[in-house]
């Protein structure tokens, strides 16, 4: 599993302080999930020591490695303020009230103005520049549990991507949005702030499928998307993948890290990516967030300090970069129930001809090799798939479990590789595309076939499985993967992401 040290990453913030992170994990969450601090005397962390840590961080009494950063403070105090609007059981505990009362004078005297504002928004705050004013104006609503319009969200996110906003406000706005549960217009705003619909470029292929996976990668199950793209390319179905090299909090294996392990160049522009997709010998492409929105990539350390995933962690999977001549498809993975509906609506409004959202392993679109308990009206199983087909601008929705046993995959459980690493996954994927049978082969085959079946590219699962199996067994899929590595060019000696 990757970490920041392995990426030669230079921290932009002090800390983070581990105890404050634990407090954030408890209070920086939803109206019904928040766990008040100090409910019992044995709870950890207690609120009073957390406030002491914050004050010592302000006065410089802690070493830099243990200091609570401005981003941490912003997230924590915004969460404490927002909880006034939560149900009674997730509002402040008696211990929290006592701690804030005890340290009230010290907090009001020692905390910087931006943190005091987050504690008491009614006192107001004078922004230091016009960009920061955008975020402060948004916080006027967020800290009162109100929602933003599409335009307000997009403008706020674009401001957060800049260097002109105090990290405390960045942390507060992002955590506040997560705690308020983003509306559809807010989801749209985050998506378009990174790469708007006006930037989508035409590409000279008949059809193109965008695959959206969690950017923080996999730490348990094999990541087949890259190898699925090679299989589909061999069948004449173009794909586009997008991700990063590593992203907190999981810092797991991503498509980019596997490509690097294979020797491919992962620092390609959109133009260079398009040339690989339209190259008949390759037929798929990969674009890094580092290339299409460097400012978003550069905020990856902020994700550590706010503890929770930012609102765009879900929406970045729905990014569109190119538009094909005849048909456009999207495949999305998700974990948290409820995000699948706005993600599919985004695809519909962008004009996609078909899209599928899959509750896959580790929040990906990857099917497990065993269904487990089937979905019910109030529970979605891993492998639950829902989506739409566009027919004469009419939306036809579908939803179903994908049970691998129905297609001849007989597993008592969904197997995991012994080690989760980019190098290991690269070796396993190449072996499967070289004809080596086993659970990696089966996972690539099942995912490639079911995607084309659900998108309507293949009318029957049996046909989809047969044609995917044929290009895996005769070496054509492997040839496309090798062509990508060859045609992408060599990796620059000094990565722009380091």
N, C-alpha and C positions, 0 to 999 in steps of 0.2 A: 504494500500500500504506500502511495506517495505521500510525502510531506513537504512543507515549505523549504526545509533545509536541502532536500534533494533537488529542489528547483532553483537553488542559489537565490532564495527570495530574501529581500531586505525589508524588514518590518517597518511600517509607516507609523505604528502606534506603540506606546509602551504596553507592557503586560501581554495578554490580559490576566487579570487576577482570577484565580481558579474559584475562590469562594464566591465572588460576585457573579461569575459565570453560572455557578450552581443556583444562586438566587434567581438569576435571569431565567434559567431553565424552568423554574417553578412559577414565576409570576408573569413572564412575557409570553403568555399564551391566551387561548380563547376564553370566552365568558364562562364556560362550563368546565374547562380543563385546568384553569389556574389553581395552584395550591398555595394558599396563604402561608407566610413564614411564621414560625414560632407557635403553631397551634398547640403543641405540647412542649414541655421543657426539654425533651430529648431530641426534638427535631433539629436537623441541620440543613441549611445554616439558620441561625437565629438572626432576627432583623437588626438588633443592636450592634453586634460585631460587623455586620455588613456596612452600616453607616459609619462605624469607626474606621473601617478600611477605606471608604470613600474619602473621609476627611484626611486620613493620613496620606492618601494619594494626592490630594490637593496641596498639602503642605510639604510634600516631598520627603516624608518620613519612611517611605518604602523604597526598596531597590526597583529599578525600572522593570525588571522581569516580573515583579509582584504588584505593580501599580495598576489600579483600575483605570482604564483609558477613558477618554471623553466619550467615545462611542458606547462603551459599556454603561457609563453613567447616563447617557442619553436614553438608551434602551430601558434601563432599570427605572429611572424616575418617570419616564413617559408611561411605562406600564403601571406604576403605582398610582399615577394620576388617573389613568383610564379606568382603573378598577372601581372608581366611584360610581361608574355607570353599569357595573356588572351585577349579576344576581347577588343577593345577600351572602350566600355561602362562599362566594369567591371575592368578596370585598375584603377590606383590611381586617386582620385578626387583632385581638386585644394587644398582643405582643408588638405588632407593627405600629399600632397607635401609640403605645407607650414609648417605643423606641424613637419615633419621630417627635414626640413631645419632649423627651429627654434631650435630644440633640437639636432641637429647633433653633436655639440661638446660634450654635456653632454652624449649622447648615446655612442659615440666612446671612451670617457674617463672612463665611469662608468660601462658600461655593461661588463659582463664576456666574455672571448674569444669565448666561444661556441655560445653565442647569437650574438656577432659581426659577427661571421662566417655565421650565418643564415641570417643576414642582407646583407652581402656582401660576398658571397661564393668565389668570385675571390681572396680574400685575403688569403684563405687557412686556415687550422687548423691542429694542430698536435695532434692526438688522445692520450689519456692517457693510453690505453692498446689495445691489439689485438682485443678484442671483440668490443670495441667502434670503432675501425678502420673499421670494417665491416659496421657499420651503417653510418659512415662518408663517406665511399666510395660509398654507395648507395645514400646518399644525394647529392653527386656530380652530379648524374643524375636526381634525383627527383626534386631538386631545379631549374633545367633547363628544367623542363616539359618533361623529357625523361623517358622511361620505363625500368624496370629491367627484366632480364631473370628469368626463373623458379628458377634456382639455386641461383641467387643473392637474390631473394625475400625470399626464404626459409631460407637462411643463415642469412639475415637481421632480419627476424622475430624471429628466434632462438636467435639471439643476444639481441633483444629487450626483450625477455622473461627472460633474465638474470638480475643480479643486477650490472653488470659491465658497464652499459651505462648511461650517463647523461640523466636525465628525459627530458631535453630540446631537445635532439636529438631524444628521443623516440616520443615525441609529434610532432616534426617537420616531422619525417619520416612518421608517420601514417597519419597525416593530409595531407601531400604532396601527398601521394599515393591516398587518397580519392579525392583530388582536381584534380589529373591527370586522374582519372577514371581508375581503374585497368584493365589491359589486362587479357586475359584468363590465360596466363602463371603466372601472378602475383596472380591471384585467386588460382591457383593450389599450388603455393608456400606457401601461407598463410595456406591453409587447411593442407598440409602435415607437416608444421612446428609444428603443435599441436599434430598430431597423424598420422604418415605416413602410407602408404599402406603396408610397410614391417612389421608393428606392428599388422595388422589385423589377428585375430585368428580364426581358424575353430571352429564351434560349432555344436554339435550333434542334430540338428533339420533339418527337411526336407526343410523348407522354413522360411525366416526371413524378416521382414519389419522394416527398420530403419525410425523413424519419426523425422524430423528436424524442430523445431519451434524456433522463436526468443528467445534468452536467457533472454531478459529484461522483458518478461512476458506480462500479460494482465491487463489492468486497466479498461476496459469497458465491454467486452463480456466474457461469460463463457468459460472456457478453458477445452474442452472435451477430449483431447488426452489420458489422463490416463484412462478414462472410456471407450473410444473406444478400448484401448489395452485390457481391461478386457473382453469386448464383443468379440473381435477377438480371445482371448485366449480360450474362451468357445467354439468357433467354430473350434479350432485346428489351428489357424493362429497365429504364434508367432510374437511378436513385441519387439522392443528395443526403449526406449525413452532416451533422454539425455538433460540436461539443467543445471541450477544452482539454489541456493536458492533465490537469488535476484541479479539483475544486473542493474546498471545505463545505460541509463538515466531514464528509466521508473520505475525501481524497482517494477514491477508488479507481479501478481500471476503467478507462474510457476508450472510445474509438481512436482518439488521437494518440493515446499512449500505445495502443496496439500497433497503429501504423508506424509510429517511431520505432517500435521493436522490430518491425519488418524491414526497416530501412527506408521508409518513404519520407518525402518532404511534406511536413505539415504546416508550412508557412506560406501557403499559396493564397493569392488574392482571389477575389470573386471571378475576375476574368480568367485567371489560370485554372480555377476550379471548373468553370464552364467549359473550357477547352478539353478537360479530361472527360466530362460527361458526354460531350459530343464526339469524342474520339471513339470510333467503333471498336477498337481493340480494348478499350477501358470500360466505358459505359456507366461510370458512377463517379461521384466526387465527394470531397470532404472540405468543409470550411471551418476554421477555428474562430471562436468568439474573439480571440486575440486579434484576428484580422478584420472581422466585420464590425466589431464595436470594442475597441481597445479600452475605452473608459470603463465599460462594464467589467471587463476582465481584470482591470487594475483594482477593482473594489473587492477582490476575493478575500483579502485579509479582513475587510469590514465584516464579512460573513462570519468570521471566527468570533469577533468581538460582540456582535449582537446575538450570538448563540443560536438563534433560530434562522431558518432559511428566509431570505427576503421574499417579498411577494412575487418578484419576477422569476424565482426558481421554478415556478410552474409554467408561467407564460412563455419563457424563452424557448421551451420545447416546441411551441407552435409557430416559430419564426418561419417566414417564407422569403426566399432569396431570388428565385427564378420562376418564370412562367412558361410552360411548354406550349407548343403550337395547338395541340388538340385536347389533351387531358392532363389534369393535375390532381394528384392524390396526396393525402397526408396520413401518416401513422404515428400515433402518440402513445406514450406510456404514462401512467399516473399511479399514485398510491393513495392519496387522501380522497375519500369519496366526496363528490360534489364538484371537483375541478373538471371532471370529464365533460360536463354539460357546457360550461363556457368555452372550453378548448374546442369542442366540436362546433359550437356556434361561431367561433372565430374562423374556423376553416370554411364554414358555410358562407359567411359574409365575405370572405376573400374570394369566393367563386370556385372553390375546389369541387371537382366532379364527384369525389367520394373521399371519405375519411373514416378512420376507425381509431377509437380510443380503447386501449387494452390495460386492464389491471394486471400487469405482469409481475414477474419476480423483481424484487427490489425497486418497485415503482417504474419499471421499464415497460416496453411493449413486448417483452420476451415471454413466450409461453413456457410454463413449467411442463415437465414431461409426465406429470400426474395431476389430475384435477383436484383431488381431495373432495371436500364437501361441496356439492353444487350450490350455486347462488340461490338465494331466496328473495322474497320481496323486500326484506330489510337487511340483507347481507350480500355483498358481492364477493365471490370467490376469486382467487388468483386464476387467471385465464378468462375472466368475464370480459366480453368484447361488445362494444356498441358503436354504432356509427350511422352513416347515411350514404345514400346514392342520390345523385341529382338526375332527375329525368324530366326534360323539358322545363327546367327551372322549378320543378316540384321536388320537395324533399321527402325521400322515402327512408325512414329510420328502421334500424334493426338492432337487436340485442340478443346475445346468446353466450353460453359457456362453450369453450372449446375443450373437449375432452379428448386427450391424446389417445386413450384406449379405443375410441371409435375409429381411429385411423391406423390401428395396428401397433401403437407404441405402448408396450406393456411394462410399466415400471411401478414398483411398490412405493417409491418415493422419487422426488425429483433430485437426481444426483448433483453433487457439487465437485468441482476439481479439487485436488488435494491442496493446491496453493493458488491463491488469487494474485496473479501478477501479469503485467502486460506481456512479458517475455513468454510466460507459460501459456497464456491465452493465444498468443500468436502461433506458437508451436502446435497447440492443439487444433486450432482452426485450419492451419495448413495441412496437418495430417488428415483431417476430416475431408478437406477438398481434394486430397490425394487418394481418397477412397477408403481410408481407415474407418471401419464401422465401430459404433459404440455410441455413448450418450451424447457426445459432442456432435457427431454426424447427425444423429436423430434430432438434436435441438436445432441445428441449422436447417435441416430439411423441413421440420414441422413449421418453423417460423417463416421460411421463404414461401412455403405452399399456402399456409393459412392467410398470410397477408394478401397474396394475389387472389385467393378465393373471396375473402371478405370485401376487397375493393371492387370485385366484379370483373377482374381481368381474366380469371378462369371461372367458368360456370359451375364446375363441380370440384370438390376437394380431391377426388381420386385423380383427376386430370392434373390438378396443380401439383400433387405429390409426385406423379409419374414424371412430369417434365422437369421438376426440380431435381429429382433423383438422377435423371439422365445426364444433366450437365455436371453434377457432382461426381458421377462415376466415370465419365469419359474425359475428365480433366479440363473441360472448357471453363468451368467456374474458377479453377485455380489459375488458368491462363490469364483471365481478366484481373485477378488479384495481383499477379506478378506484373502485368502490364501497368497497373496503377503505380506500383512501386518504381518501376523503370521510368515511366513517363512523367512522374511527378518531379523527378530530378533529385539530386542529392540534398540532404539536410544541410543548411548553412552551419558553419563552424560555431558561430555564436548565436544562440537562439534569441530572437527579439522578445521572447516571453520571460527571459531570465534577467 
